[in-house]
Amino acid sequence: MARGFASQNDLADKKVSFDELGDGLYAYTAEGDPNTGIVVGDDAVLVVDTQATPVMAQDVIERIRSVTDKPIKHVVLSHYHAVRVLGASAYGAENIIASRPTFELIQERGQQDYESEAGRFPRLFRSIESVPGLTWPTLVFEEKLTLFLGKREVQILHLGRGHTKGDTVVWLPKEKVLYSGDLVEFGATPYTGDAYLKDWPGTLANLRALGAEKLVPGRGASLLTPEQVEEGIAGTQDFLTALYSAVEAGAKAGKGLKAIYDETMARLQPRFGNWVIFEHCMPFDVTRAYDEARGVADPQIWTAERDREMWQALERGTAMKSAEANP
């Protein structure tokens, strides 16, 4: 029997860091687990990504309360993935903000993603019974939304497709601090199962053009200098380029998914194998890249059943209906 998802064996607690990036600007990170950003304004707090369950979010709230008693009025969803959004109810925010494509993805596949991710990440979904249901935005924007937390300007931007079609970043232009969501990872493997791999580098170029001097990635440690920021962006792009070029070459040669997966793993392991969640992400990453290289424009919906089917296909070499059909 094929082994379970790599993430199902990742059960050890991670060390949490609560980094101060500047006056009232913080990052909640945990050794490659999903990050949360905190912006404290003159009159309110804004949170970027929420953790996976309301109970898991309580630790973030405790850290916020250690530095301010201002109300948490705004929650920004960097994208639709359950591990990022299902803890939102814990904050009691007035506004839950998302890009229009993120709202559309929640409508289209939010429930399937909830069930898929909860099955793959048991540690991150502790106390899943505390989740009241899908997280629905109360405020949806097109390309840019500017908030003023008193005198503090916060820009919420959709710079293009990448990790998903709805990726959102939070940018503080005066402080030059950026919360990137999963568009940028640092020492952590980008998950591309719902990605637009050919668009992602262009979106990274738009992100780079902001000129951030500090950056909180979706996973990994806070980047606290311009040099570290560039290292994070360049590293993410290097992974994406290596992944897609390897898979595209195999697809053009007429190879099947299993063969391409094995070859791509062998090619990327020496450079990226020590990154967090490498073994977990790669089957999903190669499957999406294989689809995109064969002309499947939009990512297929991941369900718990499709997850298992894909994993068994790449563990055992059995046929994967959803990956092989309708190129």
C-alpha positions as YAML, in Angstrom:
chain: A
units: angstrom
residues:
- id: 1
  name: MET
  ca: [0.00, 0.00, 0.00]
- id: 2
  name: ALA
  ca: [1.34, 3.45, -0.90]
- id: 3
  name: ARG
  ca: [2.52, 5.55, 2.00]
- id: 4
  name: GLY
  ca: [0.40, 8.46, 3.15]
- id: 5
  name: PHE
  ca: [0.96, 12.08, 2.24]
- id: 6
  name: ALA
  ca: [4.33, 13.35, 3.43]
- id: 7
  name: SER
  ca: [2.61, 16.08, 5.44]
- id: 8
  name: GLN
  ca: [0.68, 13.50, 7.48]
- id: 9
  name: ASN
  ca: [3.96, 12.51, 9.14]
- id: 10
  name: ASP
  ca: [4.82, 16.11, 10.04]
- id: 11
  name: LEU
  ca: [3.32, 16.18, 13.52]
- id: 12
  name: ALA
  ca: [5.98, 17.92, 15.62]
- id: 13
  name: ASP
  ca: [5.22, 21.39, 16.96]
- id: 14
  name: LYS
  ca: [7.18, 24.23, 15.40]
- id: 15
  name: LYS
  ca: [8.92, 27.06, 17.20]
- id: 16
  name: VAL
  ca: [6.95, 30.29, 16.75]
- id: 17
  name: SER
  ca: [8.67, 33.62, 16.14]
- id: 18
  name: PHE
  ca: [6.97, 36.99, 16.46]
- id: 19
  name: ASP
  ca: [9.21, 39.41, 14.58]
- id: 20
  name: GLU
  ca: [8.93, 43.18, 14.74]
- id: 21
  name: LEU
  ca: [9.58, 44.57, 11.27]
- id: 22
  name: GLY
  ca: [9.05, 48.20, 12.23]
- id: 23
  name: ASP
  ca: [6.83, 50.30, 14.43]
- id: 24
  name: GLY
  ca: [3.55, 48.36, 14.67]
- id: 25
  name: LEU
  ca: [4.50, 45.83, 11.98]
- id: 26
  name: TYR
  ca: [4.90, 42.17, 12.90]
- id: 27
  name: ALA
  ca: [5.27, 38.69, 11.43]
- id: 28
  name: TYR
  ca: [4.08, 35.46, 13.04]
- id: 29
  name: THR
  ca: [6.24, 32.65, 11.62]
- id: 30
  name: ALA
  ca: [6.82, 29.04, 12.62]
- id: 31
  name: GLU
  ca: [9.65, 27.22, 10.86]
- id: 32
  name: GLY
  ca: [7.98, 26.90, 7.49]
- id: 33
  name: ASP
  ca: [4.35, 26.69, 8.63]
- id: 34
  name: PRO
  ca: [1.96, 29.26, 7.11]
- id: 35
  name: ASN
  ca: [2.81, 32.81, 8.21]
- id: 36
  name: THR
  ca: [0.50, 35.55, 9.48]
- id: 37
  name: GLY
  ca: [1.16, 39.28, 9.19]
- id: 38
  name: ILE
  ca: [0.05, 41.98, 11.61]
- id: 39
  name: VAL
  ca: [-0.26, 45.70, 10.92]
- id: 40
  name: VAL
  ca: [-1.08, 47.95, 13.88]
- id: 41
  name: GLY
  ca: [-2.49, 51.31, 12.84]
- id: 42
  name: ASP
  ca: [-3.48, 54.37, 14.83]
- id: 43
  name: ASP
  ca: [-6.98, 53.08, 15.49]
- id: 44
  name: ALA
  ca: [-7.12, 49.40, 14.47]
- id: 45
  name: VAL
  ca: [-5.23, 46.22, 13.61]
- id: 46
  name: LEU
  ca: [-5.10, 44.47, 10.24]
- id: 47
  name: VAL
  ca: [-4.22, 40.77, 10.01]
- id: 48
  name: VAL
  ca: [-2.87, 39.10, 6.86]
- id: 49
  name: ASP
  ca: [-3.91, 35.42, 6.76]
- id: 50
  name: THR
  ca: [-5.51, 33.78, 9.74]
- id: 51
  name: GLN
  ca: [-4.16, 30.25, 10.41]
- id: 52
  name: ALA
  ca: [-6.27, 27.20, 9.64]
- id: 53
  name: THR
  ca: [-8.71, 27.07, 12.57]
- id: 54
  name: PRO
  ca: [-10.07, 29.54, 15.12]
- id: 55
  name: VAL
  ca: [-8.34, 27.63, 17.90]
- id: 56
  name: MET
  ca: [-5.00, 27.79, 16.06]
- id: 57
  name: ALA
  ca: [-5.59, 31.54, 15.55]
- id: 58
  name: GLN
  ca: [-5.74, 32.12, 19.29]
- id: 59
  name: ASP
  ca: [-1.96, 32.02, 19.56]
- id: 60
  name: VAL
  ca: [-1.72, 34.80, 16.97]
- id: 61
  name: ILE
  ca: [-4.29, 36.83, 18.88]
- id: 62
  name: GLU
  ca: [-2.34, 36.38, 22.11]
- id: 63
  name: ARG
  ca: [0.78, 37.74, 20.40]
- id: 64
  name: ILE
  ca: [-1.19, 40.70, 19.07]
- id: 65
  name: ARG
  ca: [-2.54, 41.42, 22.54]
- id: 66
  name: SER
  ca: [1.00, 41.42, 23.89]
- id: 67
  name: VAL
  ca: [1.74, 44.55, 21.82]
- id: 68
  name: THR
  ca: [-1.61, 46.36, 21.45]
- id: 69
  name: ASP
  ca: [-5.16, 46.46, 22.74]
- id: 70
  name: LYS
  ca: [-6.50, 48.09, 19.56]
- id: 71
  name: PRO
  ca: [-9.41, 46.27, 17.91]
- id: 72
  name: ILE
  ca: [-8.71, 43.83, 15.08]
- id: 73
  name: LYS
  ca: [-10.95, 45.36, 12.42]
- id: 74
  name: HIS
  ca: [-9.54, 43.98, 9.16]
- id: 75
  name: VAL
  ca: [-8.50, 40.54, 7.92]
- id: 76
  name: VAL
  ca: [-6.91, 40.17, 4.47]
- id: 77
  name: LEU
  ca: [-6.93, 36.82, 2.67]
- id: 78
  name: SER
  ca: [-3.79, 36.46, 0.55]
- id: 79
  name: HIS
  ca: [-5.61, 33.69, -1.34]
- id: 80
  name: TYR
  ca: [-8.33, 31.10, -0.85]
- id: 81
  name: HIS
  ca: [-6.51, 28.06, 0.56]
- id: 82
  name: ALA
  ca: [-8.12, 26.67, 3.68]
- id: 83
  name: VAL
  ca: [-4.93, 26.68, 5.72]
- id: 84
  name: ARG
  ca: [-4.83, 30.47, 5.25]
- id: 85
  name: VAL
  ca: [-8.45, 31.45, 5.78]
- id: 86
  name: LEU
  ca: [-10.47, 29.13, 8.00]
- id: 87
  name: GLY
  ca: [-9.32, 30.70, 11.27]
- id: 88
  name: ALA
  ca: [-10.83, 34.06, 10.32]
- id: 89
  name: SER
  ca: [-13.85, 33.89, 12.63]
- id: 90
  name: ALA
  ca: [-11.57, 34.06, 15.70]
- id: 91
  name: TYR
  ca: [-10.62, 37.67, 15.03]
- id: 92
  name: GLY
  ca: [-14.10, 39.18, 15.04]
- id: 93
  name: ALA
  ca: [-13.06, 41.54, 12.25]
- id: 94
  name: GLU
  ca: [-15.44, 44.06, 10.67]
- id: 95
  name: ASN
  ca: [-13.97, 43.47, 7.21]
- id: 96
  name: ILE
  ca: [-12.69, 40.28, 5.58]
- id: 97
  name: ILE
  ca: [-10.97, 41.43, 2.42]
- id: 98
  name: ALA
  ca: [-10.18, 39.42, -0.72]
- id: 99
  name: SER
  ca: [-9.54, 39.94, -4.40]
- id: 100
  name: ARG
  ca: [-12.40, 39.14, -6.75]
- id: 101
  name: PRO
  ca: [-10.63, 36.05, -8.15]
- id: 102
  name: THR
  ca: [-10.15, 34.76, -4.60]
- id: 103
  name: PHE
  ca: [-13.85, 35.26, -3.91]
- id: 104
  name: GLU
  ca: [-14.66, 33.36, -7.11]
- id: 105
  name: LEU
  ca: [-12.36, 30.50, -6.11]
- id: 106
  name: ILE
  ca: [-14.03, 30.20, -2.71]
- id: 107
  name: GLN
  ca: [-17.37, 29.97, -4.51]
- id: 108
  name: GLU
  ca: [-16.08, 27.44, -7.04]
- id: 109
  name: ARG
  ca: [-13.89, 25.15, -4.94]
- id: 110
  name: GLY
  ca: [-13.69, 26.37, -1.36]
- id: 111
  name: GLN
  ca: [-15.41, 23.35, 0.17]
- id: 112
  name: GLN
  ca: [-13.36, 20.85, -1.83]
- id: 113
  name: ASP
  ca: [-10.17, 22.66, -0.82]
- id: 114
  name: TYR
  ca: [-11.25, 22.61, 2.84]
- id: 115
  name: GLU
  ca: [-11.71, 18.83, 2.75]
- id: 116
  name: SER
  ca: [-8.54, 18.28, 0.71]
- id: 117
  name: GLU
  ca: [-6.22, 20.33, 2.92]
- id: 118
  name: ALA
  ca: [-7.69, 19.11, 6.19]
- id: 119
  name: GLY
  ca: [-6.91, 15.55, 5.11]
- id: 120
  name: ARG
  ca: [-3.34, 16.39, 4.14]
- id: 121
  name: PHE
  ca: [-2.32, 18.62, 7.07]
- id: 122
  name: PRO
  ca: [-3.60, 17.14, 10.34]
- id: 123
  name: ARG
  ca: [-1.26, 19.18, 12.53]
- id: 124
  name: LEU
  ca: [-2.24, 22.51, 10.97]
- id: 125
  name: PHE
  ca: [-5.95, 21.74, 11.34]
- id: 126
  name: ARG
  ca: [-5.98, 20.96, 15.04]
- id: 127
  name: SER
  ca: [-9.39, 21.63, 16.58]
- id: 128
  name: ILE
  ca: [-10.99, 21.55, 13.15]
- id: 129
  name: GLU
  ca: [-14.36, 21.32, 14.90]
- id: 130
  name: SER
  ca: [-13.95, 25.02, 15.77]
- id: 131
  name: VAL
  ca: [-14.23, 26.00, 12.08]
- id: 132
  name: PRO
  ca: [-17.77, 27.34, 11.52]
- id: 133
  name: GLY
  ca: [-17.63, 26.83, 7.75]
- id: 134
  name: LEU
  ca: [-16.08, 28.55, 4.77]
- id: 135
  name: THR
  ca: [-14.67, 32.04, 5.24]
- id: 136
  name: TRP
  ca: [-16.54, 34.51, 3.04]
- id: 137
  name: PRO
  ca: [-15.14, 37.95, 2.21]
- id: 138
  name: THR
  ca: [-17.22, 40.96, 3.20]
- id: 139
  name: LEU
  ca: [-15.21, 43.32, 0.98]
- id: 140
  name: VAL
  ca: [-14.02, 42.33, -2.50]
- id: 141
  name: PHE
  ca: [-11.66, 44.47, -4.59]
- id: 142
  name: GLU
  ca: [-10.48, 44.33, -8.19]
- id: 143
  name: GLU
  ca: [-6.80, 45.32, -8.48]
- id: 144
  name: LYS
  ca: [-6.07, 47.72, -5.61]
- id: 145
  name: LEU
  ca: [-7.64, 48.75, -2.33]
- id: 146
  name: THR
  ca: [-6.12, 51.39, -0.07]
- id: 147
  name: LEU
  ca: [-6.94, 51.52, 3.62]
- id: 148
  name: PHE
  ca: [-5.90, 54.16, 6.12]
- id: 149
  name: LEU
  ca: [-5.50, 52.92, 9.67]
- id: 150
  name: GLY
  ca: [-5.47, 56.44, 11.00]
- id: 151
  name: LYS
  ca: [-2.45, 57.96, 9.25]
- id: 152
  name: ARG
  ca: [-0.95, 54.61, 8.27]
- id: 153
  name: GLU
  ca: [-1.49, 53.79, 4.58]
- id: 154
  name: VAL
  ca: [-1.98, 50.13, 3.67]
- id: 155
  name: GLN
  ca: [-2.25, 49.07, 0.03]
- id: 156
  name: ILE
  ca: [-3.88, 45.74, -0.76]
- id: 157
  name: LEU
  ca: [-2.85, 44.66, -4.25]
- id: 158
  name: HIS
  ca: [-3.61, 41.96, -6.80]
- id: 159
  name: LEU
  ca: [-0.45, 41.96, -8.95]
- id: 160
  name: GLY
  ca: [-1.27, 39.00, -11.18]
- id: 161
  name: ARG
  ca: [-1.69, 35.25, -11.17]
- id: 162
  name: GLY
  ca: [0.84, 32.94, -9.60]
- id: 163
  name: HIS
  ca: [0.29, 30.64, -6.63]
- id: 164
  name: THR
  ca: [-3.43, 31.00, -7.47]
- id: 165
  name: LYS
  ca: [-5.34, 33.31, -9.78]
- id: 166
  name: GLY
  ca: [-6.31, 35.57, -6.86]
- id: 167
  name: ASP
  ca: [-3.03, 36.21, -5.02]
- id: 168
  name: THR
  ca: [-3.07, 39.32, -2.87]
- id: 169
  name: VAL
  ca: [-0.19, 41.18, -1.23]
- id: 170
  name: VAL
  ca: [-0.27, 43.81, 1.49]
- id: 171
  name: TRP
  ca: [2.13, 46.70, 0.92]
- id: 172
  name: LEU
  ca: [3.09, 49.54, 3.21]
- id: 173
  name: PRO
  ca: [4.64, 52.07, 0.81]
- id: 174
  name: LYS
  ca: [6.03, 54.44, 3.44]
- id: 175
  name: GLU
  ca: [7.67, 51.68, 5.49]
- id: 176
  name: LYS
  ca: [8.56, 49.59, 2.41]
- id: 177
  name: VAL
  ca: [7.31, 46.42, 4.10]
- id: 178
  name: LEU
  ca: [5.54, 43.74, 2.05]
- id: 179
  name: TYR
  ca: [3.43, 40.76, 3.10]
- id: 180
  name: SER
  ca: [3.60, 38.55, 0.01]
- id: 181
  name: GLY
  ca: [1.47, 35.52, 0.83]
- id: 182
  name: ASP
  ca: [2.60, 32.40, -1.02]
- id: 183
  name: LEU
  ca: [3.81, 34.32, -4.07]
- id: 184
  name: VAL
  ca: [7.18, 34.26, -2.30]
- id: 185
  name: GLU
  ca: [8.53, 31.47, -0.09]
- id: 186
  name: PHE
  ca: [11.84, 31.34, 1.76]
- id: 187
  name: GLY
  ca: [13.45, 28.00, 2.48]
- id: 188
  name: ALA
  ca: [10.06, 26.44, 1.81]
- id: 189
  name: THR
  ca: [8.89, 24.69, -1.34]
- id: 190
  name: PRO
  ca: [6.31, 26.62, -3.37]
- id: 191
  name: TYR
  ca: [3.05, 24.72, -3.71]
- id: 192
  name: THR
  ca: [1.93, 24.99, -7.33]
- id: 193
  name: GLY
  ca: [-1.05, 22.65, -7.41]
- id: 194
  name: ASP
  ca: [-3.39, 25.58, -8.10]
- id: 195
  name: ALA
  ca: [-0.85, 27.76, -9.88]
- id: 196
  name: TYR
  ca: [-0.37, 29.55, -13.16]
- id: 197
  name: LEU
  ca: [3.26, 28.66, -13.65]
- id: 198
  name: LYS
  ca: [3.83, 30.65, -16.82]
- id: 199
  name: ASP
  ca: [2.33, 33.78, -15.26]
- id: 200
  name: TRP
  ca: [4.02, 33.53, -11.87]
- id: 201
  name: PRO
  ca: [7.44, 34.97, -12.89]
- id: 202
  name: GLY
  ca: [5.75, 38.05, -14.35]
- id: 203
  name: THR
  ca: [3.80, 38.53, -11.15]
- id: 204
  name: LEU
  ca: [7.05, 38.25, -9.20]
- id: 205
  name: ALA
  ca: [8.49, 40.97, -11.44]
- id: 206
  name: ASN
  ca: [5.55, 43.21, -10.49]
- id: 207
  name: LEU
  ca: [6.14, 42.39, -6.85]
- id: 208
  name: ARG
  ca: [9.87, 43.08, -7.11]
- id: 209
  name: ALA
  ca: [9.14, 46.47, -8.68]
- id: 210
  name: LEU
  ca: [7.49, 47.66, -5.45]
- id: 211
  name: GLY
  ca: [10.96, 47.91, -3.94]
- id: 212
  name: ALA
  ca: [10.29, 46.21, -0.61]
- id: 213
  name: GLU
  ca: [13.07, 46.47, 1.95]
- id: 214
  name: LYS
  ca: [11.46, 43.90, 4.26]
- id: 215
  name: LEU
  ca: [9.19, 41.03, 3.25]
- id: 216
  name: VAL
  ca: [7.14, 38.40, 5.05]
- id: 217
  name: PRO
  ca: [6.84, 35.35, 2.77]
- id: 218
  name: GLY
  ca: [3.99, 32.87, 2.84]
- id: 219
  name: ARG
  ca: [6.27, 30.34, 4.53]
- id: 220
  name: GLY
  ca: [9.72, 30.77, 5.98]
- id: 221
  name: ALA
  ca: [11.55, 33.35, 8.04]
- id: 222
  name: SER
  ca: [10.95, 37.09, 7.77]
- id: 223
  name: LEU
  ca: [13.27, 38.78, 5.27]
- id: 224
  name: LEU
  ca: [14.69, 41.84, 6.99]
- id: 225
  name: THR
  ca: [17.05, 43.43, 4.46]
- id: 226
  name: PRO
  ca: [16.79, 44.28, 0.75]
- id: 227
  name: GLU
  ca: [19.36, 41.56, 0.07]
- id: 228
  name: GLN
  ca: [17.27, 38.95, 1.87]
- id: 229
  name: VAL
  ca: [14.16, 40.15, 0.05]
- id: 230
  name: GLU
  ca: [15.85, 39.62, -3.30]
- id: 231
  name: GLU
  ca: [17.12, 36.22, -2.16]
- id: 232
  name: GLY
  ca: [13.55, 35.16, -1.35]
- id: 233
  name: ILE
  ca: [12.11, 36.38, -4.64]
- id: 234
  name: ALA
  ca: [14.96, 34.97, -6.73]
- id: 235
  name: GLY
  ca: [14.86, 31.62, -4.93]
- id: 236
  name: THR
  ca: [11.14, 31.27, -5.54]
- id: 237
  name: GLN
  ca: [11.60, 32.10, -9.21]
- id: 238
  name: ASP
  ca: [14.50, 29.67, -9.56]
- id: 239
  name: PHE
  ca: [12.36, 26.84, -8.21]
- id: 240
  name: LEU
  ca: [9.46, 27.67, -10.52]
- id: 241
  name: THR
  ca: [11.72, 27.85, -13.56]
- id: 242
  name: ALA
  ca: [13.45, 24.57, -12.75]
- id: 243
  name: LEU
  ca: [10.14, 22.81, -12.10]
- id: 244
  name: TYR
  ca: [8.33, 23.97, -15.21]
- id: 245
  name: SER
  ca: [11.25, 23.56, -17.61]
- id: 246
  name: ALA
  ca: [11.80, 19.97, -16.48]
- id: 247
  name: VAL
  ca: [8.13, 19.04, -16.73]
- id: 248
  name: GLU
  ca: [7.60, 20.83, -20.04]
- id: 249
  name: ALA
  ca: [10.56, 19.02, -21.59]
- id: 250
  name: GLY
  ca: [9.14, 15.67, -20.51]
- id: 251
  name: ALA
  ca: [5.67, 16.53, -21.80]
- id: 252
  name: LYS
  ca: [7.05, 17.61, -25.18]
- id: 253
  name: ALA
  ca: [8.91, 14.28, -25.37]
- id: 254
  name: GLY
  ca: [5.60, 12.47, -24.88]
- id: 255
  name: LYS
  ca: [6.49, 11.00, -21.50]
- id: 256
  name: GLY
  ca: [3.83, 10.11, -18.95]
- id: 257
  name: LEU
  ca: [3.26, 11.79, -15.61]
- id: 258
  name: LYS
  ca: [5.01, 9.13, -13.53]
- id: 259
  name: ALA
  ca: [8.19, 9.22, -15.61]
- id: 260
  name: ILE
  ca: [8.23, 13.01, -15.60]
- id: 261
  name: TYR
  ca: [7.69, 13.06, -11.85]
- id: 262
  name: ASP
  ca: [10.61, 10.72, -11.21]
- id: 263
  name: GLU
  ca: [12.92, 12.70, -13.50]
- id: 264
  name: THR
  ca: [11.88, 16.05, -12.04]
- id: 265
  name: MET
  ca: [12.34, 14.85, -8.48]
- id: 266
  name: ALA
  ca: [15.83, 13.65, -9.34]
- id: 267
  name: ARG
  ca: [16.68, 16.95, -11.00]
- id: 268
  name: LEU
  ca: [15.32, 19.25, -8.27]
- id: 269
  name: GLN
  ca: [16.25, 17.23, -5.17]
- id: 270
  name: PRO
  ca: [19.91, 18.33, -5.04]
- id: 271
  name: ARG
  ca: [19.01, 22.05, -5.12]
- id: 272
  name: PHE
  ca: [15.71, 22.20, -3.27]
- id: 273
  name: GLY
  ca: [15.29, 18.94, -1.39]
- id: 274
  name: ASN
  ca: [16.17, 20.52, 1.95]
- id: 275
  name: TRP
  ca: [13.37, 23.10, 1.66]
- id: 276
  name: VAL
  ca: [10.38, 22.65, 3.95]
- id: 277
  name: ILE
  ca: [7.50, 20.49, 2.55]
- id: 278
  name: PHE
  ca: [9.50, 19.50, -0.56]
- id: 279
  name: GLU
  ca: [8.29, 15.90, -0.55]
- id: 280
  name: HIS
  ca: [4.72, 16.97, 0.13]
- id: 281
  name: CYS
  ca: [4.54, 19.61, -2.59]
- id: 282
  name: MET
  ca: [6.33, 17.95, -5.46]
- id: 283
  name: PRO
  ca: [3.60, 15.48, -6.52]
- id: 284
  name: PHE
  ca: [1.06, 18.31, -6.66]
- id: 285
  name: ASP
  ca: [3.56, 20.67, -8.30]
- id: 286
  name: VAL
  ca: [4.54, 18.25, -11.05]
- id: 287
  name: THR
  ca: [0.92, 17.30, -11.71]
- id: 288
  name: ARG
  ca: [-0.14, 20.91, -12.24]
- id: 289
  name: ALA
  ca: [2.93, 21.69, -14.34]
- id: 290
  name: TYR
  ca: [2.18, 18.63, -16.46]
- id: 291
  name: ASP
  ca: [-1.37, 19.85, -17.04]
- id: 292
  name: GLU
  ca: [-0.26, 23.38, -17.90]
- id: 293
  name: ALA
  ca: [2.48, 22.15, -20.24]
- id: 294
  name: ARG
  ca: [-0.19, 20.17, -22.13]
- id: 295
  name: GLY
  ca: [-2.52, 23.16, -22.46]
- id: 296
  name: VAL
  ca: [-4.83, 22.76, -19.45]
- id: 297
  name: ALA
  ca: [-5.24, 26.48, -18.79]
- id: 298
  name: ASP
  ca: [-6.86, 26.46, -15.35]
- id: 299
  name: PRO
  ca: [-5.96, 24.25, -12.41]
- id: 300
  name: GLN
  ca: [-8.26, 21.30, -11.84]
- id: 301
  name: ILE
  ca: [-10.06, 21.17, -8.51]
- id: 302
  name: TRP
  ca: [-8.25, 19.15, -5.88]
- id: 303
  name: THR
  ca: [-10.61, 16.95, -3.92]
- id: 304
  name: ALA
  ca: [-9.70, 14.48, -1.19]
- id: 305
  name: GLU
  ca: [-10.34, 11.70, -3.71]
- id: 306
  name: ARG
  ca: [-8.18, 13.28, -6.40]
- id: 307
  name: ASP
  ca: [-5.40, 13.82, -3.85]
- id: 308
  name: ARG
  ca: [-5.31, 10.11, -3.04]
- id: 309
  name: GLU
  ca: [-5.55, 9.11, -6.70]
- id: 310
  name: MET
  ca: [-2.65, 11.35, -7.65]
- id: 311
  name: TRP
  ca: [-0.51, 10.21, -4.74]
- id: 312
  name: GLN
  ca: [-1.05, 6.55, -5.59]
- id: 313
  name: ALA
  ca: [-0.31, 7.23, -9.25]
- id: 314
  name: LEU
  ca: [3.07, 8.70, -8.39]
- id: 315
  name: GLU
  ca: [3.84, 6.20, -5.63]
- id: 316
  name: ARG
  ca: [2.74, 3.10, -7.57]
- id: 317
  name: GLY
  ca: [2.57, 4.25, -11.17]
- id: 318
  name: THR
  ca: [-1.16, 3.56, -11.43]
- id: 319
  name: ALA
  ca: [-3.20, 5.54, -13.96]
- id: 320
  name: MET
  ca: [-4.38, 8.96, -12.88]
- id: 321
  name: LYS
  ca: [-7.59, 9.68, -14.71]
- id: 322
  name: SER
  ca: [-7.79, 13.40, -14.00]
- id: 323
  name: ALA
  ca: [-4.18, 14.09, -15.00]
- id: 324
  name: GLU
  ca: [-4.18, 12.01, -18.15]
- id: 325
  name: ALA
  ca: [-7.54, 13.04, -19.56]
- id: 326
  name: ASN
  ca: [-8.41, 16.02, -21.71]
- id: 327
  name: PRO
  ca: [-4.99, 17.56, -22.34]
...
